[in-house]
Amino acid sequence: MAGCASSNKTAKQLPEAQVRPSQQSAPVNEELSLISIQSKYLLKDTTQTKVFLYVDAYKGKNPMAAEEFTKLYNLNYVIYSDYGTRERLGYGNVKLDSSNVSRVGDKIVIAYDIKSPNKDYGVLLSEISQAGTLKKVLNDLTIRFKKQDVNVTYGVYTAASQQPLQRHYVNINEPFTLKKADGNGEKLHVYYYNHDFEAAGSPMNVAQKNVSKSLEVDSTFMINSNETLQFAKEGLYNIFSDTTQSEGLGLLVVNERFPKLTQPQLLLGPLLYMSTNNEINEMKKAEDYKKTLDKYWLTLMNGNAPLAQQSIRSFYRRVEEANQLFTTYKEGWKTDKGMIYIVLGSPDKVQRSKDREVWTYDQRGNAQNVNFTFNRKNNQFVDDHYELVRYAEYQPIWYPVVEAWRNGSIR
């Protein structure tokens, strides 16, 4: 996820785009809109970088066709030395056509090359503008140009797309291929972890974490890049081209329904964020998880079944979206960002710097301009792992929103 603050209100995306209103308006049933952009990059070598933009583009209520997108939009980019500076390391415009724009599922995917500056680090600002209007959508992407680890030189490709996945997961038994940006093939080392990672702790828990226990590798094996693969076990697979590297390409293999949660025992997990310890412990002891979950929601809603059903749909829709947006080496709902998103929803503004994100909520309950700060932390599986800075002062903000979930006030 990368971008700037958006004026569009949508429950399904973080505010990743800054949209400036058009001087002209299309008919309501054909209104054009770019809801958000996500992005990633792959390094071909130390001199060339390939950038991928994943755009939610709509015409009315329908996803836009790639051919139409190329006729309506233009793309320009600038590479800055850092956030908050005006030092330009490179810039250009990209002619959009069928060679670099495709439709993958409901998204438009743009792939383009940039010349890498002779720097360790830079911020790429991509601007998509609608021809003949003032509408512009911005996306920012931090790039480490000299880092040649497997997670920035290899992409994960499925049969459904010629572009790499933006996400960190594949479903169990889903065919995929690992391809290097420069096209070369090689043998890769895989470390498999059958480990159930913990969910995020409370935003108010300022107690120092215990030293993490080292993870034990369950198995190791070799694979070939450029060959179709399938992983038949759920869990975390960390992939290296060279075992001396400290960071691999972490790939989470999840059940066939993910990012949705449908099995009763899995539905229990995210309730951690809106339940008491006693409630969670009692549900874990249950023999029939489905009956126990039904009773849990009905009890909270004082027996109001329609309200319970509505609350269940709202809550697990947030869980699904958190899985789509924030899954890293563990499921998105378990991450710090996922926890905040599930309880509080999409932030009203996101500010980024090199290794930090600040989410701002204009108003939640009686509180205004509430900030949550996430710091990027080194991680052996992914390069976009963020941890929340916790404060006891979040208590009067957090608990009223949790109570709103518990009484059915949040739709």
N, C-alpha and C positions, 0 to 999 in steps of 0.2 A: 504494500500500500504506500502510495506516495502522492503528494500533491499539495495544493494550497486550500485555504478555507473556501467553502461554497455557500452561496446564498440559496441553493436549492435545498428544500427540505425533503428528505427521504429516509425511511427507516432502514433501508437495505444497504446503505453505503455510508462510509465516513465522509465528511466534507472534504473531498480530495480535489475539488476543482473550484476555481474562482470564475463565476459566470457573470459577464457584464451584459445588461439587458440590451436587446436589439431595438433599433429605431423603427423597424418594421415588424409586424407580427403576422405569422402564417395563420391560416384558418385553424380553429381549435382542433378539428379532427385530424389535421396534418401538421400540427406543431412540431418543430424540430427541437430536440433537446439532447445535450450531452450531460448525463447525470454524473459520471465520474470517470477517472482514468486511474488504472493501476499500471505499474511498470516494472521491468527488470532489465538486466543487461548480461551479455556474455562477452568475454574478452577473446578475440581471435588470437592476439599476441600483444606485445607491449605497444603496438602502434595503431591497432584498429579495435574498435568496440562496436558490437551490434546491439542496438536498443530495441526493445519491444514495448509497445503501448497497447494496453487492453482497455478498450473504450466501450462504455455503456452508452450507445447512441440509439435514439428512438425517433420515429416519425409517428406522432400520435402515441398510441399505446403499443405499437409494434416495433420490434428491433429493426434497425435500418439495414438495408442491403449494402454490401461493400461497394458495388458499382455506383450507387447513389451517393454514398459517403464521399467517394473520390471527386464527384462533381460539385459537392457543396462545401467542402472544407479544404483549408490550407494548413501546412505544418511548417513552423520555424523553430529553431532551437538556438540556445546560447549556453556555453559552458563557462561557469564562474569558478573562481578559485576556492570559494567557500560561501556559506550562507552569510548574508549581511554585507557582502563586499560587491563592488562593481568591476573588479578586475576580470576581464574576459579572457578565457583561454582558447576560445573558438566559437564559431557561430555559422549558421547556414540555413537554407530552406530546403525542404524535401518535396519533390514533385510526387503527388499521390496518384497511383495508378494500380492496375491489377497485379503488377509485379511486387508491390510492397504492402498492399492492403487486402485483407481476407476476412471472411466471416467465420468465426469459430463459436459454435453454439449461439448464444445470444449476444456475443461480443464482437466488435470490430477489432482486429489485431493489425497494428501497423509495425512493420519491421524496417529499420533503417540503420545505416552505418555512419559512424563518426570517426574522425581522425583523433586518436588519443593524444592529448598534450603530454609533454615530458614532465609530468607531475605525478606524485603518489596519489593525489586525491583531487576530486572536483565535484561540482554540483551541476547537473544537466537540467536546464529548464526548457521543457518542450511546451510550445504554444500552438493549440489548434484553434483556428479562427474560421467562422462561417462567412463565406464569400458574400459581399454586399451588405454586411451588417456589422455591428460593433460587438457581437458575441465572441468572447474568447475564453478558452478553457486552458488552464495551466497545470503542469505536472512537474514536480521536482524529484530528482533521482540522484542519490549520492553514488559516486563511482570511485572505486579504488583501482586506479589504472595499472599499478605495478604488481598487484596481487594476482598470482597465477594459480591459485588453489582450484581444486576440482569443482567447488561450488560456484565459481564464476567463469569457468571455461566449458562446463558441460551443461546441457539442457536435457530435460525429461520430455520426451515426445510420446504421444499416444497415436493410435491409428486414426483418430478423429481429426488430427490437425498436423499441418506441416510446421507449426510454430510451437515453441516450448511451452510447457505448462507454467503458469505464473505461481501456482500453489505448490506446497511442500508435500502433498500426499497423493497416493494412488489407491484405488480400491483393490481389495483382495482378488487375485487372479486376473486383474486388468492388464492386458498386454501393453508394454511400453518399451521404448528404446532410449538409451543414453547416447547422445551425440555431442561430440566436441565441436566448438564453434568453428575451428579451422578445418573440420571435416576428417581429420585423421582418426584412426582407430587404435585402441590399445587394450591390454588387459587391465582390469580394475579389481581392487581388493574390497571385499564387503565384510563388515562386522555387524552381526545381528544381535539385537537386544530385545528380549521378551520381557519388557518392564512396564509396569503401570505407573506412570508419572503422577505425582500429586497435583491436585487442583490448587489454584492460587489461594493464598491466605488472606485474611481480612485486611482492608485498607488501613485499619486502625492498629494493626498488630506491629508495633515498633520494636518488639523484642528481637534481639539479634538471632539470626538463624544459626542452627547447629551446623557444624561442618558437614557438608554433604558426603554421604557414603559413596565410595567409588562404584561405578556401574560394572557389573561383570558381563563380559561378552559371552553370549550363549553359543554362538557358532561363527565360523569364518569360512568364506569360500571365494572363489574367483569367478568373474564374469567378463564378457567381451563387450566393449562398446560397439555401437552400430548393429547390434543383433537384438531381435525381439525377445523380451524377457517377461516373466510372470512370477510374482512372489505369492506363494500359497499360504503363508503364515502372517497373521497380523503382528505388528510390532514395528520397531524402529530399525532401519537399515542405514548404516553409515558407510559411505562409499569413498574410496581413496584411489588416486592414481599412483601415489607414492606413500608408503606407510610412515615415512619420516615427517609427513605433514601433520600439523596440529589440528587442522579443521578439514572436515570432510563434507560430502554432500549428503545431508540427512534426508531420508525419504521415509515418511510414515505410511505404513500400509494399514488401511482401515477396512471395516466391513463394507459390504456392497451398498448399504443404505446411506452411509456417511456422505455429506455433512448432516443429514437428518439423523435424529435419534429416535428409534422406534421400539427397541426392545425394552421391556419394563425395567430390567436391572440397570440398563444404561440411562434411562430417564431419571433415575434416582440421583445420579451424580451431581448435576447442576443445581439441584435443590439445596445443596450446601450453602448457597449464597443468600437464601431467603428463609432458612430454617434454624431452629435451635439444635444444639448438640443432641439433646434428648430425642427430638423428633427424628433426626437422622439415624441415631443408634437403634431406635425402635423399628424403623423401616428396614434397616439392614438385617434384623433378626427375622423378618417376615418370611413365611413359606410361599405365599402368593404375592409377588410384587405388584401385579396389576390391581388386585383388590386393595392392597395397602395404599397404593398411589391414589386410587379413586377416593378412598376414605380420607386421605390427607387433604386433597383439594376440596372435597365436600365439607369437611370439618372447618377449614379456613373460611369458606363462603357461607357458613351457617346453613348448609343444606340446599343452597340455591344452585341447582344443577346447571341451568343455562349460564349463570355467571361463572361457575367453575369451568365449564367447557371453554368459554371465551378467554378466561385467564390462562388456561392450559395452552391454548393456541398462541396467545400473545407471548407467553414465556418461552415456549420451545421454538417459536419463530426467531426470537432473539438468539437462542442457543445455536440454531442452524446458521444464522448469519455470522455469529462469532466464529463458528467452525470454518466458514468460507473465507473469512477475512484474516484470521489470526493464527491458524494452525501453523506450528513450527515443528519442533521435534515432539511436541505433544498436541493433543486436540485443542482447537482454538478456545473452547469454553474453559479450559483449565488454565489458560494464560492470564497474566495480570490485565492485559488489554481486554481480553474476552470477558473477564469478571466485571470490569467497569462498564463495558458495553451492554452486557446482559441486564444489569441492574439499572443503569442510568440512561441507556440508549446512546444514540449517535451524538458525539460532542457538537457544539455549535461552532467551534473553531479549533483548528489544529495548527500549532506552530512548531517548526522543526529547526534544529541546528544539526551540527555534524553527528553527534551521538546522543541526541535527546529529542523527545517529543513532549509537548505540553498540550493537553486537552483542556479546553475551557467549556464549561456549561454556563450559559447565561443565567439560568435560574433553575434550581431544583428545590422544591419545597419552599422554605422561607429564605434560602440562601441564594445569593447572586454572585456571578463571576467566580465560580468554583473551578480551581485548577488542579489537574492531576498530571504529575510529571513522571515520564518514563525514561529511564536511562538505558542506552544500549550496553549490553554486557557481552564479554567474550564467551563464546560457546563452541564446543567442538562439533556440533551438528549443523547449525545454521548461523548465518551472519546477521540476522535481523531479530535477535532475541533481546527483548526489552523487559526491564523490571521496574515496578512502581515504587516511587519514593513514598513511604507510608508515614502517616501522621495521626496521632490520637485525636487531633482536632477535626477529623472527618466525621466523628461520631454523630453530631447533631444534624449532619447532612445525610449521612448514609441510612441511619435507622428509620427516619420518616419515609424514605423511598421504599425500603424493604417492607415497612408496614403497609404501604400502598399496594404492593404486590400481594401481601397476605390478606387484604380485605377486598381485593378485586377492583381497586380504583384505577389501575393501569390497564389499558386496553391494548 
